Amino acid sequence: MTTSQAGQRLVDDHADLHRLLEQLKNALRERDGDTVRSTLDLFWARLAVHIRAEHLRLFPAVINAARNDKSISLETVESVVAQLREDHEFFMHQLAAAMSKVADLEQVATIVKAVEERLATHNELEEIQIYDLIASILPPEERTQLASQIDEELMKHPPRFATNTWLG
């Protein structure tokens, strides 16, 4: 299936998040507490912004389009989105817990490993089941609008991060 501009932007963001996660794991292996704290904070914030873009823009657009496209099972789309939202809750709660335990790098490493494992299957599900739908069920003008909205959401970062830090 052809990936839309919006879908590709989110896939690219998955790759950026994966690179940050690798940096975090390296800092944990090196037992570099300061780098763990700053990288974990950035990863958590970047993932939260990614999730926000999906919740505010992507999921409503895909569900709405599925309501109008009888070739797609609305029930299936809603079920997949519900699973993705559940995963998002898991990620945010686990990363908040990791931030609160940053003095204990072993606990942080255990939490990061659990997040990493679930994130791998989560991203695969998103990319195959949801992102690929964009090109097939949204009209071109809505795809363009969605891509613009997602880009806008992904650029909204907490003020504690400089733009060059945010963009990596």
VEXNUTOR-254576 format. One record per residue: residue number from 0; y, z, x of N, C-alpha, C in turn. Coordinates in pm, 1 decimal, padded with zeros to 6 digits, always signed. Layout:
// residues N
NUM|Y|Z|X|Y|Z|X|Y|Z|X
...
END
This chain:
// residues 168
0|-00117.5|+00000.0|+00084.3|+00000.0|+00000.0|+00000.0|+00123.6|+00000.0|+00088.7
1|+00230.3|-00062.0|+00044.3|+00354.5|-00067.2|+00118.9|+00427.9|+00065.0|+00108.0
2|+00475.4|+00114.5|+00221.3|+00550.8|+00238.5|+00220.8|+00697.3|+00206.7|+00194.7
3|+00757.2|+00279.7|+00104.9|+00898.4|+00260.9|+00074.2|+00983.6|+00323.0|+00183.6
4|+01112.7|+00294.6|+00178.7|+01205.7|+00353.8|+00274.4|+01206.3|+00506.4|+00258.4
5|+01205.6|+00554.1|+00134.8|+01203.5|+00699.4|+00110.2|+01074.6|+00760.5|+00165.2
6|+00962.4|+00696.8|+00136.4|+00834.6|+00746.4|+00186.1|+00829.8|+00746.9|+00337.5
7|+00880.4|+00641.5|+00398.5|+00880.4|+00633.7|+00544.5|+00969.1|+00741.3|+00605.8
8|+01081.2|+00768.3|+00541.6|+01171.8|+00873.0|+00591.8|+01101.4|+01009.4|+00591.1
9|+01024.5|+01034.4|+00485.3|+00952.0|+01160.8|+00476.5|+00835.2|+01165.8|+00575.6
10|+00768.5|+01052.8|+00596.5|+00662.0|+01046.0|+00697.8|+00722.2|+01073.0|+00836.5
11|+00836.3|+01012.8|+00863.9|+00903.9|+01035.9|+00992.1|+00941.4|+01183.1|+01008.2
12|+00983.5|+01245.0|+00898.1|+01018.3|+01386.5|+00903.8|+00893.4|+01470.7|+00929.6
13|+00779.8|+01430.5|+00872.6|+00653.6|+01499.6|+00904.1|+00628.9|+01495.1|+01055.1
14|+00651.6|+01379.6|+01115.7|+00629.9|+01364.6|+01260.0|+00725.7|+01454.3|+01338.9
15|+00851.5|+01460.4|+01295.3|+00948.9|+01548.7|+01361.7|+00905.8|+01694.5|+01350.0
16|+00861.2|+01732.0|+01231.8|+00814.0|+01869.5|+01211.0|+00691.0|+01899.3|+01296.3
17|+00603.3|+01802.0|+01310.3|+00484.8|+01820.4|+01394.0|+00524.7|+01844.0|+01540.2
18|+00623.3|+01768.6|+01588.2|+00670.8|+01788.2|+01725.5|+00727.5|+01930.1|+01743.2
19|+00802.1|+01977.3|+01644.7|+00854.6|+02113.9|+01650.8|+00741.7|+02216.8|+01650.8
20|+00641.4|+02191.7|+01569.5|+00526.5|+02281.3|+01563.8|+00455.3|+02285.8|+01699.2
21|+00443.8|+02172.7|+01765.7|+00383.0|+02168.9|+01899.2|+00467.0|+02248.5|+01999.4
22|+00599.3|+02237.2|+01989.8|+00687.5|+02315.4|+02077.6|+00668.3|+02464.9|+02052.5
23|+00654.5|+02500.4|+01925.2|+00631.9|+02640.0|+01889.2|+00499.5|+02690.3|+01946.3
24|+00394.8|+02611.3|+01932.2|+00263.7|+02650.1|+01986.5|+00268.7|+02663.7|+02137.9
25|+00341.3|+02575.6|+02205.2|+00356.5|+02585.5|+02350.8|+00427.3|+02714.9|+02388.5
26|+00533.9|+02748.5|+02315.8|+00607.3|+02872.9|+02344.1|+00517.6|+02994.2|+02320.0
27|+00433.0|+02987.4|+02217.8|+00339.0|+03097.2|+02192.2|+00237.5|+03109.4|+02305.8
28|+00186.2|+02996.9|+02353.9|+00091.0|+03000.1|+02465.3|+00154.5|+03058.5|+02591.6
29|+00282.2|+03025.5|+02611.4|+00354.8|+03073.9|+02729.4|+00409.3|+03215.5|+02709.4
30|+00392.4|+03267.6|+02588.8|+00438.3|+03402.3|+02553.0|+00588.2|+03417.9|+02577.6
31|+00661.7|+03313.9|+02543.4|+00806.8|+03310.3|+02559.2|+00870.8|+03350.8|+02425.8
32|+00894.0|+03481.8|+02411.5|+00941.6|+03537.0|+02284.5|+01071.6|+03477.2|+02234.1
33|+01167.0|+03453.2|+02324.5|+01295.5|+03396.7|+02281.6|+01278.5|+03255.0|+02226.9
34|+01197.9|+03174.8|+02297.8|+01174.6|+03037.8|+02252.1|+01091.9|+03037.3|+02124.5
35|+00996.6|+03128.2|+02113.5|+00918.5|+03139.2|+01989.8|+01013.0|+03165.5|+01873.4
36|+01100.3|+03264.6|+01889.5|+01190.9|+03301.2|+01780.6|+01280.6|+03184.3|+01740.9
37|+01343.1|+03118.9|+01836.4|+01436.2|+03010.8|+01803.2|+01363.3|+02888.1|+01748.4
38|+01247.5|+02856.2|+01803.4|+01172.1|+02739.9|+01756.1|+01110.5|+02766.5|+01619.5
39|+01059.7|+02886.3|+01599.0|+01005.6|+02922.8|+01468.4|+01115.6|+02916.3|+01362.8
40|+01232.1|+02967.1|+01394.1|+01344.1|+02964.1|+01300.0|+01381.5|+02819.8|+01265.1
41|+01387.9|+02733.9|+01365.5|+01421.5|+02593.5|+01340.7|+01311.6|+02523.9|+01261.0
42|+01186.7|+02547.4|+01296.7|+01074.9|+02486.1|+01223.3|+01076.7|+02529.5|+01077.3
43|+01094.3|+02657.8|+01053.7|+01098.0|+02712.7|+00918.1|+01211.8|+02649.6|+00838.1
44|+01329.3|+02641.3|+00898.0|+01444.8|+02582.4|+00829.4|+01423.7|+02433.1|+00802.8
45|+01374.2|+02361.1|+00902.2|+01351.0|+02216.6|+00883.3|+01246.0|+02191.8|+00775.2
46|+01139.5|+02271.9|+00774.8|+01037.3|+02256.6|+00671.9|+01094.6|+02291.0|+00534.8
47|+01176.5|+02394.2|+00526.5|+01238.2|+02432.5|+00398.3|+01326.0|+02319.6|+00344.9
48|+01400.9|+02256.1|+00431.0|+01487.5|+02145.4|+00388.1|+01402.2|+02026.2|+00343.8
49|+01295.9|+01999.0|+00415.3|+01202.6|+01892.0|+00377.4|+01145.3|+01920.9|+00238.1
50|+01102.0|+02043.4|+00218.8|+01045.7|+02083.8|+00089.5|+01150.7|+02071.1|-00020.6
51|+01271.7|+02114.6|+00008.8|+01379.7|+02103.3|-00090.8|+01401.1|+01957.5|-00131.2
52|+01400.1|+01867.1|-00036.0|+01417.5|+01724.8|-00067.5|+01305.9|+01675.4|-00159.3
53|+01185.7|+01720.8|-00134.0|+01073.2|+01680.6|-00219.6|+01085.2|+01740.8|-00358.9
54|+01120.0|+01868.5|-00365.9|+01129.3|+01935.7|-00496.1|+01244.9|+01881.4|-00580.2
55|+01360.0|+01859.8|-00517.5|+01477.6|+01815.3|-00592.3|+01479.9|+01665.7|-00619.0
56|+01426.8|+01587.1|-00529.9|+01442.0|+01441.5|-00540.2|+01310.3|+01367.3|-00562.8
57|+01215.7|+01386.8|-00471.8|+01092.8|+01307.9|-00475.1|+01005.7|+01338.8|-00596.5
58|+00968.0|+01463.5|-00613.5|+00873.7|+01497.4|-00720.5|+00927.0|+01459.7|-00858.5
59|+01052.3|+01492.5|-00891.6|+01102.0|+01451.2|-01023.1|+01101.6|+01298.8|-01041.1
60|+01136.8|+01225.0|-00936.6|+01140.1|+01079.1|-00947.0|+01000.3|+01022.3|-00970.2
61|+00902.5|+01073.2|-00898.0|+00765.6|+01023.1|-00910.9|+00705.4|+01062.1|-01046.1
62|+00727.4|+01185.5|-01088.8|+00673.9|+01228.3|-01218.4|+00738.1|+01148.8|-01331.5
63|+00867.6|+01131.4|-01325.0|+00937.2|+01054.1|-01427.9|+00887.1|+00909.6|-01431.5
64|+00869.6|+00850.1|-01315.8|+00819.5|+00712.1|-01310.5|+00676.4|+00704.8|-01363.2
65|+00595.9|+00804.5|-01332.9|+00456.8|+00805.6|-01381.1|+00451.6|+00817.8|-01533.6
66|+00548.1|+00885.6|-01591.5|+00554.8|+00895.0|-01738.8|+00572.9|+00757.8|-01802.1
67|+00644.0|+00671.0|-01729.5|+00676.3|+00538.4|-01783.0|+00581.7|+00428.8|-01737.3
68|+00491.2|+00460.3|-01647.2|+00399.0|+00359.8|-01593.3|+00257.2|+00396.1|-01636.6
69|+00207.5|+00323.7|-01733.2|+00076.2|+00357.4|-01790.6|-00039.2|+00323.8|-01696.7
70|-00011.6|+00255.1|-01585.9|-00118.5|+00225.0|-01490.2|-00147.1|+00344.4|-01398.3
71|-00061.6|+00445.9|-01405.6|-00075.1|+00565.1|-01322.8|-00105.9|+00683.1|-01414.8
72|-00197.8|+00766.5|-01373.4|-00231.3|+00885.2|-01451.9|-00126.5|+00993.9|-01428.8
73|-00047.7|+01019.9|-01533.0|+00052.6|+01125.7|-01524.6|-00013.9|+01258.9|-01493.9
74|-00127.1|+01284.3|-01554.6|-00199.3|+01409.5|-01532.5|-00237.0|+01425.5|-01385.5
75|-00281.9|+01317.8|-01323.3|-00318.9|+01322.7|-01181.8|-00196.3|+01348.3|-01095.3
76|-00088.2|+01277.7|-01122.4|+00034.7|+01295.3|-01044.4|+00084.5|+01439.1|-01057.8
77|+00086.1|+01491.3|-01179.3|+00132.4|+01628.6|-01199.8|+00040.4|+01729.2|-01130.6
78|-00087.3|+01702.6|-01130.5|-00183.2|+01790.9|-01064.0|-00161.4|+01791.4|-00912.4
79|-00142.2|+01673.6|-00855.4|-00117.7|+01664.3|-00711.0|+00013.1|+01735.1|-00675.1
80|+00117.4|+01711.7|-00754.0|+00246.2|+01776.0|-00728.2|+00232.2|+01927.8|-00738.9
81|+00157.3|+01976.2|-00835.5|+00135.9|+02120.7|-00849.2|+00067.8|+02176.5|-00724.4
82|-00031.8|+02105.1|-00671.1|-00098.9|+02148.9|-00548.4|-00001.3|+02149.6|-00430.8
83|+00081.4|+02046.9|-00421.8|+00179.0|+02039.7|-00313.0|+00280.0|+02153.2|-00322.0
84|+00323.6|+02183.8|-00442.9|+00418.2|+02295.1|-00462.1|+00353.4|+02428.4|-00421.5
85|+00226.9|+02445.2|-00453.6|+00154.5|+02566.1|-00414.6|+00148.9|+02576.6|-00261.4
86|+00120.7|+02464.7|-00196.1|+00121.3|+02462.3|-00049.6|+00258.6|+02500.5|+00004.4
87|+00363.6|+02445.4|-00055.6|+00499.7|+02474.5|-00010.8|+00527.7|+02624.5|-00018.3
88|+00484.8|+02687.4|-00126.4|+00502.0|+02832.3|-00139.7|+00429.3|+02905.4|-00026.2
89|+00307.7|+02863.1|+00001.6|+00229.7|+02922.4|+00110.1|+00305.4|+02910.7|+00242.4
90|+00354.5|+02790.2|+00273.4|+00423.8|+02769.1|+00400.4|+00546.1|+02860.2|+00413.1
91|+00626.6|+02864.9|+00309.6|+00749.6|+02943.0|+00316.8|+00720.1|+03092.9|+00329.0
92|+00622.5|+03141.6|+00254.6|+00588.1|+03283.3|+00263.6|+00528.3|+03317.9|+00399.9
93|+00441.3|+03232.4|+00449.5|+00379.1|+03258.5|+00579.0|+00481.5|+03254.3|+00692.2
94|+00571.4|+03157.5|+00687.8|+00670.9|+03147.2|+00794.2|+00771.9|+03261.8|+00786.6
95|+00804.3|+03307.4|+00666.4|+00889.9|+03426.0|+00652.9|+00820.1|+03547.0|+00715.0
96|+00691.2|+03559.4|+00689.8|+00614.5|+03669.2|+00749.4|+00615.0|+03657.5|+00901.2
97|+00599.0|+03536.6|+00951.6|+00599.8|+03517.2|+01097.3|+00734.6|+03556.9|+01156.8
98|+00843.8|+03521.9|+01089.2|+00976.3|+03559.5|+01138.9|+00991.8|+03711.5|+01143.1
99|+00934.6|+03779.1|+01046.6|+00947.7|+03924.8|+01043.2|+00859.1|+03993.6|+01147.8
100|+00764.4|+03919.6|+01203.5|+00670.9|+03976.5|+01301.5|+00690.5|+03915.8|+01440.1
101|+00804.9|+03855.3|+01464.7|+00824.4|+03779.3|+01588.5|+00808.3|+03865.7|+01714.0
102|+00815.6|+03996.3|+01701.2|+00791.8|+04083.5|+01817.3|+00644.0|+04089.0|+01854.2
103|+00556.7|+04050.2|+01761.2|+00412.3|+04050.5|+01785.3|+00364.2|+03905.5|+01791.0
104|+00362.4|+03849.8|+01910.4|+00331.7|+03707.5|+01925.5|+00189.8|+03672.7|+01882.0
105|+00097.7|+03767.1|+01891.1|-00040.0|+03741.0|+01845.7|-00042.6|+03718.9|+01694.4
106|+00028.3|+03802.5|+01620.6|+00034.2|+03784.9|+01475.3|+00103.2|+03653.6|+01439.6
107|+00210.5|+03622.6|+01509.4|+00281.3|+03496.7|+01484.7|+00187.6|+03379.5|+01510.7
108|+00112.1|+03384.9|+01619.6|+00019.0|+03275.8|+01652.0|-00085.8|+03258.2|+01542.6
109|-00135.2|+03367.9|+01488.4|-00234.9|+03361.0|+01380.3|-00175.2|+03295.2|+01255.7
110|-00053.4|+03333.2|+01222.7|+00014.1|+03275.0|+01105.8|+00041.6|+03126.7|+01129.1
111|+00090.6|+03092.7|+01246.3|+00122.4|+02952.3|+01277.4|-00003.6|+02867.5|+01270.7
112|-00115.0|+02918.8|+01317.8|-00241.4|+02844.5|+01310.7|-00280.1|+02817.3|+01165.5
113|-00266.4|+02915.8|+01077.9|-00298.8|+02897.2|+00935.7|-00206.0|+02794.4|+00871.2
114|-00078.1|+02800.3|+00905.8|+00018.1|+02703.1|+00853.4|-00017.2|+02563.9|+00903.4
115|-00046.4|+02552.4|+01031.8|-00078.4|+02422.6|+01090.3|-00200.2|+02359.6|+01022.5
116|-00303.7|+02437.6|+01000.9|-00425.6|+02384.9|+00939.1|-00399.5|+02334.9|+00797.2
117|-00328.4|+02412.9|+00719.7|-00301.1|+02372.0|+00580.6|-00201.3|+02257.3|+00576.4
118|-00108.0|+02256.6|+00669.7|-00006.0|+02151.0|+00673.6|-00068.2|+02014.2|+00700.8
119|-00171.3|+02009.5|+00782.3|-00235.8|+01881.3|+00814.3|-00293.6|+01816.3|+00688.6
120|-00368.4|+01891.6|+00610.8|-00426.6|+01834.2|+00488.1|-00318.8|+01810.7|+00383.1
121|-00219.4|+01897.5|+00380.3|-00107.9|+01883.4|+00286.7|-00033.0|+01752.0|+00311.3
122|+00002.5|+01727.1|+00436.2|+00077.9|+01605.9|+00468.5|-00001.7|+01480.1|+00436.3
123|-00130.3|+01483.4|+00463.2|-00215.6|+01369.1|+00431.4|-00215.4|+01343.3|+00279.7
124|-00227.4|+01447.7|+00201.6|-00225.6|+01434.7|+00056.0|-00092.3|+01378.3|+00009.0
125|+00017.6|+01431.3|+00061.7|+00149.9|+01379.8|+00024.1|+00164.0|+01231.8|+00057.6
126|+00128.0|+01197.4|+00180.0|+00150.2|+01060.4|+00225.5|+00066.0|+00960.0|+00148.7
127|-00056.5|+00996.3|+00115.8|-00146.7|+00903.4|+00047.0|-00125.7|+00904.6|-00104.2
128|-00113.5|+01023.2|-00161.8|-00109.4|+01034.1|-00307.5|+00030.7|+01021.1|-00366.9
129|+00134.3|+01061.0|-00294.2|+00268.3|+01062.4|-00352.3|+00361.0|+00959.9|-00286.9
130|+00372.8|+00963.5|-00154.9|+00467.0|+00873.0|-00089.5|+00432.6|+00726.6|-00116.7
131|+00305.2|+00695.6|-00116.1|+00265.2|+00556.8|-00141.7|+00293.7|+00513.0|-00284.6
132|+00305.8|+00607.2|-00375.7|+00337.1|+00572.4|-00514.8|+00478.8|+00519.0|-00530.9
133|+00568.4|+00562.9|-00446.6|+00709.4|+00526.4|-00460.3|+00725.9|+00375.4|-00470.4
134|+00663.7|+00303.2|-00378.9|+00678.6|+00157.3|-00375.7|+00615.7|+00089.1|-00496.6
135|+00513.6|+00151.4|-00553.9|+00443.0|+00084.3|-00663.0|+00496.6|+00117.6|-00802.1
136|+00562.3|+00232.8|-00818.6|+00603.6|+00267.6|-00955.0|+00754.5|+00278.6|-00975.5
137|+00831.6|+00281.1|-00867.7|+00977.4|+00286.7|-00884.2|+01037.6|+00148.0|-00866.9
138|+01128.7|+00110.5|-00954.7|+01198.0|-00017.8|-00936.9|+01282.4|-00014.4|-00808.4
139|+01311.5|-00131.4|-00752.3|+01383.0|-00137.0|-00623.8|+01511.6|-00054.5|-00618.9
140|+01592.3|-00059.8|-00722.9|+01718.9|+00014.2|-00718.9|+01694.6|+00165.9|-00717.9
141|+01591.0|+00210.9|-00785.9|+01558.4|+00353.3|-00784.1|+01499.6|+00394.8|-00649.1
142|+01424.0|+00305.2|-00585.9|+01371.2|+00334.5|-00451.1|+01485.8|+00351.5|-00352.6
143|+01583.9|+00263.1|-00361.9|+01699.5|+00269.5|-00273.0|+01777.8|+00398.5|-00296.0
144|+01798.9|+00431.8|-00422.2|+01870.8|+00554.9|-00455.4|+01794.1|+00677.3|-00406.2
145|+01663.6|+00678.2|-00425.8|+01580.6|+00790.8|-00381.2|+01587.6|+00805.8|-00229.2
146|+01579.8|+00696.3|-00157.2|+01588.1|+00702.8|-00010.5|+01720.8|+00763.5|+00032.8
147|+01828.2|+00722.6|-00031.0|+01960.4|+00776.1|+00001.6|+01968.2|+00925.5|-00030.0
148|+01913.7|+00965.3|-00144.2|+01914.7|+01106.9|-00182.7|+01831.8|+01191.1|-00085.5
149|+01718.0|+01139.6|-00045.1|+01633.0|+01213.2|+00049.0|+01702.5|+01226.9|+00184.1
150|+01763.3|+01118.5|+00232.5|+01838.1|+01126.5|+00358.4|+01947.9|+01232.1|+00349.5
151|+02018.6|+01232.2|+00238.7|+02126.5|+01329.0|+00218.8|+02071.8|+01472.5|+00220.6
152|+01962.0|+01495.5|+00151.2|+01902.3|+01629.9|+00147.8|+01855.3|+01673.9|+00285.9
153|+01794.2|+01582.9|+00361.1|+01740.5|+01618.4|+00492.1|+01849.7|+01650.3|+00593.7
154|+01970.1|+01604.0|+00567.9|+02081.1|+01631.8|+00659.5|+02152.1|+01763.4|+00627.7
155|+02123.2|+01822.3|+00512.9|+02185.6|+01949.7|+00475.0|+02114.4|+02062.0|+00550.3
156|+02180.9|+02112.1|+00652.4|+02115.4|+02215.0|+00732.9|+02195.8|+02344.3|+00734.0
157|+02127.0|+02454.8|+00756.3|+02197.3|+02582.7|+00763.0|+02301.6|+02579.6|+00874.1
158|+02415.4|+02643.0|+00852.0|+02524.1|+02637.8|+00951.6|+02489.1|+02701.4|+01085.9
159|+02382.8|+02780.2|+01091.8|+02346.5|+02841.7|+01220.3|+02290.3|+02739.6|+01319.5
160|+02262.0|+02618.1|+01270.1|+02209.5|+02512.9|+01357.3|+02315.8|+02406.5|+01378.1
161|+02344.5|+02376.8|+01504.2|+02434.3|+02265.6|+01536.1|+02363.1|+02136.0|+01498.8
162|+02439.7|+02033.5|+01466.8|+02382.1|+01905.3|+01426.0|+02286.8|+01852.1|+01532.0
163|+02322.4|+01861.6|+01660.7|+02233.4|+01809.8|+01764.9|+02104.1|+01890.4|+01773.6
164|+02109.5|+02019.8|+01743.7|+01987.4|+02101.7|+01740.0|+01902.0|+02059.8|+01620.7
165|+01966.7|+02040.8|+01506.0|+01896.3|+02004.8|+01382.9|+01823.8|+01871.5|+01398.3
166|+01891.4|+01774.6|+01456.1|+01833.9|+01639.9|+01468.6|+01740.1|+01628.2|+01588.1
167|+01743.5|+01725.3|+01676.5|+01651.5|+01729.4|+01789.5|+01681.8|+01626.0|+01889.4
END
